């Protein structure tokens, strides 16, 4: 079941301006997958990764081509399209939506040397799932790199490699001797160069295959598969020049915003999915201690449903509005300043918390029937809680970053806790 439209508000109409024909088509295909994704979700949780049926369906719908260059046969979608498609997938299953979010990260690998990019592109045809996943790219703890002739010897452990069981490559963070650069870099590893650790047994987003990766022994990474983080700004400009499509017209800060937008799109979709499930289930349930024919006849349930709808619509206005602004500035070749970036990211984190609150309220209102592991509402509740615990989306740290700026204190960098002042080296 899908929700009725949100009322055709002026805000929605304005945000829809950047929904492309391709984005609408992919979103429609994703909507057709909702029953399958919801049906596969319990098995995906047990497997700790998406089922083959779910992966193949998402691949066939073009979900993993959203930020693939047009030159590869991809879609190069803008931010508003990404939010629309990812949120739609997430109405079926949050883990499937997170896989769609992971697919957006392909764009990060395009900053590598052209030879590395060509190797990745050669695997695109016929591959089911994301091509590249990231693990501990900007984390405080990363792998170790040692400079050798022609490249680097790399080893270590990298956490949260979402989608790793379905990807041929992983982009990982590396620390190295600052005598050879900034001291922090990223490199791409082939699937045979690392082991997937069986450590993803969690309360939510269990089907995302966010396992740790490890290379206990050093593996060789040629120079062309390695990048110093200090080179990122220049490499981003190269990507903008090399590829066409709205996805590749965005500035560096805008790309970070697209990552946040894609993440909170998952929570938005789950909230919509939870409300749709609530509307479907309420007429079939009888109250425990009140004389109404069904739960759907209870005035308190009407209030709960209306409140959830308001929370979801408010979150959608924020998320979709900023996605459209990212696209508008890409068209105008305008970027975002540090103050804007922190304020927007905070707004997105708050919107995501609204979605989680809506899901939790719906679960409490419907009652203990939602405790069944076959009920999608409980899965949405668990998944939303875990998603909002992600370091990039936790509300209080984002509020602190913005609050310092508002009060005139020395600002923290948005990624200041993750990358030790690479720009100053």
BAGUMI-599696 format. One record per residue (C-alpha): residue in three letters; x, y, z. Coordinates in steps of 0.5 Angstrom, whole numbers, plus 500, padded with zeros to 3 digits. Each point is the difference from the previous one (the first is absolute). Example, Ala and Ser with C-alpha at 12.3 -4.5 7.8 and 13.67 -1.06 7.14 Angstrom:
residues 2
ALA525491516/SER502507498/
This chain:
residues 425
UNK500500500/UNK502507499/UNK498507503/UNK496504497/UNK503507497/UNK502505505/UNK495505498/UNK504503494/UNK503506504/UNK504506497/UNK506497503/UNK499493497/UNK499503493/UNK506505501/UNK504494502/UNK498495494/UNK503505495/UNK506496500/UNK497493500/UNK502498493/UNK496495495/UNK506495502/UNK499501507/UNK493499500/UNK500494496/UNK505497504/UNK496502506/UNK494497497/UNK504493499/UNK502500507/UNK493501503/UNK498494496/UNK505496504/UNK498502507/UNK496494501/UNK506496498/UNK504503504/UNK496500506/UNK499493499/UNK507498500/UNK502505506/UNK500494505/UNK504496496/UNK505506499/UNK501501507/UNK501493502/UNK505499494/UNK503507502/UNK500502493/UNK495501495/UNK497494497/UNK502498492/UNK493502498/UNK500507503/UNK507501497/UNK498498494/UNK494504500/UNK503506502/UNK505499495/UNK495499494/UNK497507502/UNK506504499/UNK501501508/UNK508499499/UNK500505494/UNK498506503/UNK506503501/UNK504496495/UNK503505494/UNK495501494/UNK507498496/UNK499493503/UNK493499499/UNK498503507/UNK495505502/UNK504505503/UNK494503504/UNK499506504/UNK499501508/UNK492500499/UNK500494496/UNK504496505/UNK496502506/UNK494498496/UNK502493498/UNK504498506/UNK494502504/UNK495496496/UNK505494501/UNK500501507/UNK492500501/UNK501492498/UNK506499505/UNK505505503/UNK506495499/UNK498500492/UNK500508501/UNK507500503/UNK503495494/UNK497506495/UNK504505505/UNK506496499/UNK499500493/UNK501507500/UNK507500502/UNK502497494/UNK502508498/UNK505500505/UNK504495497/UNK500504493/UNK505505504/UNK506494499/UNK504500494/UNK497499493/UNK503493500/UNK497498507/UNK493503497/UNK501496494/UNK501493504/UNK494501504/UNK496502494/UNK502494496/UNK496496506/UNK493504499/UNK497496494/UNK496494503/UNK502501507/UNK494500506/UNK501505506/UNK505506501/UNK506500496/UNK504503506/UNK499501507/UNK503504506/UNK503498506/UNK504505506/UNK501505494/UNK500506505/UNK500496506/UNK505501506/UNK502493500/UNK503498493/UNK504495497/UNK508501499/UNK504502493/UNK507499499/UNK503503494/UNK504495495/UNK502501493/UNK494501496/UNK495500505/UNK498498507/UNK500494505/UNK494501504/UNK497496505/UNK495501506/UNK492499502/UNK495505497/UNK493500504/UNK493501497/UNK501498492/UNK493500499/UNK498496494/UNK506496500/UNK498493498/UNK497503493/UNK506504498/UNK507499496/UNK503506503/UNK501503507/UNK502507501/UNK504501507/UNK504505504/UNK507499501/UNK505504505/UNK507501497/UNK507503502/UNK499508499/UNK506500496/UNK497498494/UNK494504501/UNK494502504/UNK501494504/UNK492498498/UNK498497494/UNK495495497/UNK501494495/UNK496495497/UNK501493501/UNK498494496/UNK495495503/UNK505495501/UNK505504504/UNK496500506/UNK495496504/UNK493502502/UNK500499508/UNK494496503/UNK498506504/UNK493503498/UNK495497505/UNK496506502/UNK494503502/UNK498504494/UNK502501493/UNK502492500/UNK499499493/UNK505505498/UNK507496500/UNK503505504/UNK506495502/UNK507502502/UNK505499494/UNK507498502/UNK507498497/UNK504497505/UNK506500495/UNK503505496/UNK497501493/UNK503504494/UNK496506498/UNK503503494/UNK501508500/UNK494500495/UNK495497505/UNK502505506/UNK498507501/UNK503505505/UNK494503504/UNK503507498/UNK499499493/UNK493499501/UNK498508498/UNK504499493/UNK497493499/UNK493503501/UNK501505494/UNK503495496/UNK494495501/UNK495506498/UNK504501494/UNK500493498/UNK493498500/UNK493503498/UNK494500504/UNK497504506/UNK503495505/UNK507503497/UNK499507501/UNK500501507/UNK505503504/UNK504496506/UNK496503506/UNK494498495/UNK502493500/UNK500499507/UNK493503501/UNK498495495/UNK503494504/UNK496503506/UNK494501495/UNK500493498/UNK501497507/UNK494504503/UNK496498494/UNK500493503/UNK497502506/UNK495504496/UNK498494496/UNK499495506/UNK496505504/UNK495501494/UNK500492499/UNK498499508/UNK495505499/UNK497496494/UNK501494504/UNK496503506/UNK494502495/UNK500493498/UNK500497506/UNK496504505/UNK493498497/UNK502493501/UNK501501507/UNK496500506/UNK501504506/UNK502497507/UNK496504505/UNK496505496/UNK493498497/UNK501502492/UNK499495495/UNK508501497/UNK506504502/UNK499504494/UNK493503503/UNK504503507/UNK500507500/UNK507500503/UNK502496494/UNK498505495/UNK504505504/UNK506495500/UNK500499493/UNK499508498/UNK506502505/UNK504495496/UNK498502493/UNK502507502/UNK506498503/UNK502496494/UNK498506495/UNK504505504/UNK506496499/UNK499499493/UNK499507499/UNK507501503/UNK503494496/UNK497501494/UNK501508500/UNK508499501/UNK500495495/UNK497505495/UNK505505502/UNK506496499/UNK498499493/UNK498507499/UNK507502502/UNK503495496/UNK496503494/UNK503507502/UNK507498501/UNK499502508/UNK503496506/UNK498500507/UNK504504506/UNK502497506/UNK494503504/UNK495498495/UNK503493500/UNK500499508/UNK493503500/UNK497496494/UNK503493503/UNK497502507/UNK493501497/UNK501493496/UNK502497507/UNK494503503/UNK495498494/UNK503493501/UNK498500508/UNK493502498/UNK499494496/UNK503496505/UNK495503505/UNK494499495/UNK502492499/UNK500499508/UNK494504501/UNK496496495/UNK503493503/UNK498502507/UNK493502498/UNK499494496/UNK502495506/UNK503494501/UNK498497494/UNK506504497/UNK505496504/UNK500494495/UNK506499496/UNK496500494/UNK497507501/UNK503505496/UNK499505505/UNK504497505/UNK506500495/UNK499507498/UNK501502507/UNK506496501/UNK503502494/UNK499507501/UNK503500507/UNK506497497/UNK500505494/UNK500506504/UNK505498505/UNK505500494/UNK506505501/UNK498505494/UNK492500503/UNK501500507/UNK496507502/UNK503502506/UNK507500497/UNK497504494/UNK497505504/UNK506501504/UNK504502494/UNK495505497/UNK499503507/UNK507501501/UNK500504493/UNK493504503/UNK504502506/UNK506503497/UNK505494502/UNK505497496/UNK497495496/UNK501493499/UNK501497493/UNK494496498/UNK505494500/UNK505502505/UNK499494504/UNK501496494/UNK506502496/UNK506504505/UNK500506496/UNK503498494/UNK499506496/UNK505504505/UNK506495498/
